[in-house]
Amino acid sequence: MAKKNFLLGFGLLAMVILVIAFPMATRAQETGNENFIFINYIGQELLLDLDDVTYVVPGTDTAPEGGRLALQLADGWHKYAANAPGVPTGSAGEFNLAPGVMVTKAARLEQTSLRVDENGLVVEVPEDYVYVFDFDPFAAPEVTTPAVDIWQPAAVAPNQGSLVWVNYHGSDELTVDLAGKLYKVPAQSNNIPGRLQLDLDPGFYRYTVSVPHGSLNGEVTVVPGQVIALNISVEVDEKPEEEYDLGDVYEAPTITVHLAEEDLTGQVSPPSAPASAPPVLPVTGGEVMPVFAEIENTPGLLIKNYAGDTLIFTINNQTYTIANNAEQTLDLPPSEYNYTASQPFAATTGTVDLCANPNVELSIVLDVSGDFLTVYQN
């Protein structure tokens, strides 16, 4: 009997010691005081390692609160790693929890791109990976206004004609080889085509227009005072979806480039009026001082992603997601910052100083080997 009472008392004492030794685990389960929320959009269970403590975040199809984990954490820096069973690559990072601030993160599945070498052989097959991103759970849905195409051709330079390259291809920019000179025409965006207007000397020109895996050759005559649009569209013959193994020969989809000419001479916009009237000469004579329009200078850190995949860029305790072949300007006050740039299989860190020059451009490129990222600063 004495032995039984001793064991019971020892067990109660051990429970008290655990509660005192690990108060944070108890507070983490309290409701109403959560300052960290994690949402799992994957649809299956996700393992979240937070400060060396592993939590199982249910999938979005789990009732009653599937996909959501809410905790009360101490202020300061926290490290996390998110992994899903059966998914080859997870995601890791850290965040700073300031007093009175809530941090909200979410995870979804993304897929890497198929990579092909110069011989057309598959060197990397697409793989799923866990992508963790910041979000605002209280943000109202963004109201989008349909974009309106208000573009008009500009007036032609004296004694010249004009060609307008119009790119209706929605995913890739257009490369134009015109008489040995290369030009880039932006891709279509928000159902508005990308355009490039060139003033040229009158005459006969040969050209080649190309997009990835497709091109078209042609010729055009430039007439003084005339504006001709060369409308480019692309027809993609998708092949049946196929899974590739390393070393397979990649079969690119068949791309057909179409071009249609259009006379835009009658749509030329009239020359714009000057911003202000020229200054009046004083009666007694004197020098007329030029009037300069004040140009608004919008400082910012411009990030250009040429890494071949979605880029995760972290700076000033904020994380930004930049799509491949896209760019984003970050509005940051003048200071020196540490940053991290990463994608599923490569990452790099660095420092950028915005004190002397608030307009800095960072171009992030993936090495041909696919092992590391290189950052070029303008």
C-alpha positions in Angstrom: 0.0 0.0 0.0 2.8 2.4 0.9 4.5 1.5 -2.4 1.3 2.3 -4.3 0.9 5.6 -2.6 4.5 6.4 -3.3 4.1 5.7 -7.0 0.9 7.8 -7.2 2.6 10.7 -5.5 5.6 10.4 -7.7 3.4 10.5 -10.8 1.6 13.7 -9.6 5.0 15.3 -8.9 6.2 14.4 -12.4 3.1 16.0 -14.0 3.7 19.3 -12.0 7.3 19.3 -13.1 6.3 19.0 -16.7 3.8 21.8 -16.5 6.4 24.1 -14.9 9.2 23.1 -17.2 7.2 23.5 -20.4 4.7 26.4 -19.9 4.9 27.4 -23.6 3.4 24.1 -24.8 0.4 24.7 -22.5 0.0 28.3 -23.7 0.2 27.3 -27.3 -3.1 25.5 -27.0 -5.0 28.4 -25.4 -7.7 30.0 -27.5 -8.3 33.7 -28.0 -4.6 34.7 -27.7 -3.1 33.2 -30.8 -0.5 35.3 -32.6 0.7 32.7 -35.1 -1.7 31.0 -37.6 -0.6 28.4 -40.2 -3.0 27.3 -43.0 -2.5 24.0 -44.9 -3.9 24.2 -48.4 -2.3 21.0 -49.6 -5.2 18.6 -48.8 -3.2 16.1 -46.8 -1.4 16.3 -43.4 1.6 18.6 -43.2 4.4 18.3 -40.6 5.4 21.7 -39.3 8.6 21.8 -37.3 8.5 25.0 -35.3 11.4 25.8 -33.0 12.2 22.0 -32.9 8.7 21.1 -31.9 6.7 19.1 -34.5 3.0 19.9 -35.1 0.7 17.9 -37.4 -1.4 20.4 -39.5 -4.5 18.6 -40.9 -5.4 18.8 -44.5 -8.0 21.1 -45.9 -10.5 18.2 -46.2 -10.4 17.4 -42.5 -13.3 18.5 -40.2 -14.0 20.5 -38.2 -11.0 22.9 -38.5 -9.1 21.2 -41.3 -6.0 22.9 -42.5 -5.6 25.4 -39.6 -3.1 25.5 -36.8 -3.2 28.4 -34.3 -0.6 29.0 -31.6 0.5 31.5 -29.0 4.2 32.1 -29.4 6.8 34.2 -27.5 8.0 37.4 -29.2 11.2 37.2 -31.1 12.7 35.0 -33.9 11.3 31.6 -34.8 12.5 29.0 -37.2 10.2 26.6 -39.1 10.3 23.7 -41.6 7.3 22.4 -43.5 7.1 18.9 -45.1 4.4 16.8 -46.5 4.6 12.9 -46.6 5.4 11.8 -50.1 6.5 15.2 -51.3 10.2 15.3 -52.2 11.1 18.8 -51.1 9.9 20.9 -48.1 10.3 24.5 -47.3 12.1 26.2 -44.4 12.6 29.8 -43.1 12.3 32.1 -40.1 10.2 35.0 -39.0 10.3 37.7 -36.3 7.2 38.0 -34.1 6.9 41.5 -32.8 4.8 42.4 -29.7 1.2 42.7 -30.5 1.6 41.4 -34.1 0.1 38.3 -35.6 2.1 36.3 -38.2 0.1 34.2 -40.7 1.6 31.7 -43.1 0.2 29.2 -45.5 1.5 26.2 -47.5 0.5 24.9 -50.9 2.0 22.5 -53.4 4.1 23.9 -56.3 6.0 22.0 -59.0 9.4 22.7 -60.5 9.9 23.1 -64.2 11.1 20.5 -66.7 14.7 21.2 -67.5 16.3 20.3 -70.9 19.9 20.6 -71.9 21.2 22.0 -75.2 20.9 18.5 -76.8 17.2 18.2 -76.0 17.8 15.6 -73.2 15.8 15.9 -70.0 18.2 16.7 -67.1 15.5 17.5 -64.4 11.9 16.2 -64.2 9.1 18.2 -62.6 8.8 17.5 -58.8 6.3 18.7 -56.2 7.6 20.8 -53.4 6.0 22.5 -50.4 5.8 26.3 -50.9 5.2 28.4 -47.7 4.0 32.0 -48.2 2.7 34.9 -46.1 -1.0 36.0 -46.4 -3.5 38.3 -44.7 -6.5 36.3 -43.4 -8.5 39.5 -43.0 -7.8 41.0 -46.4 -10.9 41.9 -48.4 -11.1 40.4 -51.9 -9.4 42.5 -54.4 -11.8 44.3 -56.8 -10.3 44.1 -60.3 -11.2 46.5 -63.1 -11.0 45.1 -66.6 -8.0 46.6 -68.4 -8.7 49.0 -71.3 -6.4 49.1 -74.3 -5.9 52.9 -74.9 -2.7 52.5 -77.0 -2.4 54.6 -80.2 0.4 54.7 -82.7 2.7 57.7 -82.4 3.2 60.2 -85.2 5.9 59.1 -87.7 9.2 60.9 -87.7 9.7 63.2 -90.8 10.7 61.3 -94.0 10.3 57.9 -92.3 7.8 55.1 -92.0 6.8 53.1 -89.0 6.4 49.4 -88.1 4.4 48.4 -85.1 5.1 44.8 -83.8 2.1 43.6 -82.0 2.5 40.5 -79.8 -0.7 38.6 -79.0 1.2 35.7 -77.5 0.2 35.6 -73.8 3.1 33.8 -72.3 6.4 34.8 -74.0 8.0 37.9 -75.3 8.6 38.1 -79.0 12.1 38.3 -80.6 12.3 40.3 -83.8 15.4 40.1 -86.1 14.9 43.1 -88.5 17.7 43.7 -91.0 20.3 42.1 -88.6 19.1 44.0 -85.5 17.4 42.3 -82.6 14.3 43.7 -80.8 12.2 42.4 -77.9 8.4 42.8 -77.9 6.7 42.2 -74.5 4.1 39.5 -74.1 0.4 40.0 -73.9 -0.8 41.0 -70.5 -4.4 41.4 -69.1 -5.6 40.7 -72.7 -3.7 43.7 -74.0 -1.0 42.8 -76.6 2.6 43.9 -76.2 3.7 46.4 -78.7 6.9 47.9 -80.1 6.8 50.8 -82.6 9.9 51.5 -84.8 10.5 54.5 -87.1 12.6 53.4 -90.1 14.0 54.8 -93.3 11.8 53.9 -96.3 12.8 50.7 -98.1 12.5 47.0 -98.2 13.2 44.9 -95.0 13.5 41.2 -94.2 12.6 40.0 -90.8 12.4 36.9 -88.6 10.0 36.8 -85.6 10.4 34.0 -83.0 9.1 32.6 -79.8 10.4 29.6 -77.9 10.1 26.6 -80.4 8.6 28.6 -83.2 9.5 31.3 -85.8 8.4 33.0 -89.0 10.3 34.7 -91.8 8.9 37.5 -93.9 9.5 40.8 -95.7 7.9 44.3 -95.6 8.2 47.6 -97.4 8.3 50.8 -95.3 6.6 53.8 -96.9 7.2 57.4 -95.7 4.4 58.6 -93.4 2.8 55.2 -93.2 2.3 53.1 -90.0 2.0 49.4 -90.5 1.1 46.9 -87.7 2.5 43.4 -87.9 0.2 41.4 -85.7 1.7 38.2 -84.3 -0.3 35.3 -82.9 0.8 31.8 -81.9 -0.9 28.5 -82.4 0.3 25.8 -80.0 -0.2 22.1 -80.9 0.0 20.5 -77.4 1.3 16.9 -77.3 -0.4 14.4 -75.0 0.8 14.8 -71.5 3.8 12.7 -71.0 6.0 11.8 -68.0 9.7 12.0 -68.7 12.6 10.3 -67.1 16.2 11.6 -66.8 17.9 11.2 -70.2 14.7 11.1 -72.2 14.5 13.2 -75.4 12.1 16.1 -74.8 9.5 16.5 -77.5 8.6 20.2 -77.5 5.0 21.2 -78.6 4.6 22.3 -82.2 4.5 26.1 -82.4 3.0 27.9 -85.5 3.5 31.6 -85.8 1.0 33.6 -87.7 1.4 37.2 -88.9 -1.2 39.7 -90.3 -0.5 43.2 -91.6 -2.8 46.2 -90.7 -2.6 49.8 -91.8 -2.7 52.1 -88.7 -1.9 55.4 -90.4 -5.4 56.7 -89.7 -5.1 55.9 -86.0 -2.0 58.0 -85.3 -2.5 60.1 -82.2 -2.2 63.9 -82.6 0.9 65.5 -81.1 0.5 66.3 -77.4 0.3 70.0 -76.3 3.3 71.3 -74.4 3.0 71.0 -70.6 3.3 74.8 -70.1 3.3 77.9 -72.3 6.8 79.1 -73.3 8.1 82.0 -71.2 7.6 85.5 -72.5 10.6 87.7 -73.4 10.8 90.8 -71.1 10.2 94.1 -72.8 13.8 95.2 -72.1 15.2 92.0 -73.6 17.1 89.2 -71.8 17.7 85.5 -71.8 14.8 83.1 -71.8 15.3 80.6 -69.1 14.2 77.0 -70.0 11.3 75.5 -68.1 11.8 72.0 -66.9 8.9 69.8 -65.9 9.4 68.3 -62.4 9.9 64.5 -62.8 8.7 62.4 -59.9 11.4 60.1 -58.7 10.0 56.9 -57.2 12.7 55.1 -55.4 12.7 51.3 -55.0 14.6 48.1 -55.1 13.9 46.4 -58.5 14.1 42.6 -58.4 14.3 40.7 -61.7 13.9 36.9 -61.7 15.7 35.0 -64.3 16.1 31.9 -62.1 13.9 29.6 -64.2 11.4 29.1 -61.4 9.4 31.0 -58.8 11.7 33.1 -56.7 11.2 33.6 -52.9 12.9 36.9 -51.9 13.1 37.9 -48.3 14.3 41.4 -47.1 13.5 43.6 -44.2 11.5 40.7 -42.5 9.2 40.6 -45.5 8.9 37.8 -48.1 8.0 38.4 -51.7 7.1 35.8 -54.4 8.3 36.7 -57.9 7.3 34.5 -60.9 9.9 33.4 -63.4 10.9 36.1 -66.0 9.0 38.7 -63.9 10.1 41.7 -61.9 8.9 43.5 -58.8 9.8 46.9 -57.3 10.0 46.9 -53.5 9.4 50.2 -51.7 12.1 50.4 -49.0 13.4 53.4 -47.1 17.1 54.2 -47.6 19.2 51.7 -45.5 21.5 48.7 -45.7 19.6 45.4 -45.9 20.4 41.7 -45.8 18.4 39.6 -48.2 17.8 35.9 -49.1 16.8 34.7 -52.6 15.8 31.1 -53.0 14.0 28.7 -55.3 13.3 25.0 -54.7 16.9 23.8 -55.4 19.2 26.8 -55.0 19.5 29.8 -52.7 21.8 32.7 -52.0 22.2 35.6 -49.5 23.6 39.1 -49.8 23.6 42.7 -48.8 22.2 45.7 -50.7 22.8 49.4 -49.7 20.0 51.8 -50.6 21.5 54.8 -48.7 23.6 56.3 -51.5 21.2 55.2 -54.3 17.6 54.3 -53.6 17.1 52.9 -57.1 19.0 49.6 -57.2 18.3 46.7 -59.6 19.1 43.1 -58.7 19.0 40.5 -61.4 18.9 36.9 -60.1 20.1 34.2 -62.4 20.3 30.4 -62.0 23.7 28.9 -63.0 23.6 26.6 -66.0 24.4 23.7 -63.7 21.3 24.5 -61.6 23.3 24.4 -58.4 23.4 28.0 -57.2 21.9 31.5 -57.8 24.0 34.5 -58.9 22.9 38.1 -58.2 23.9 41.0 -60.5 23.5 44.5 -59.2 23.3 47.5 -61.6 
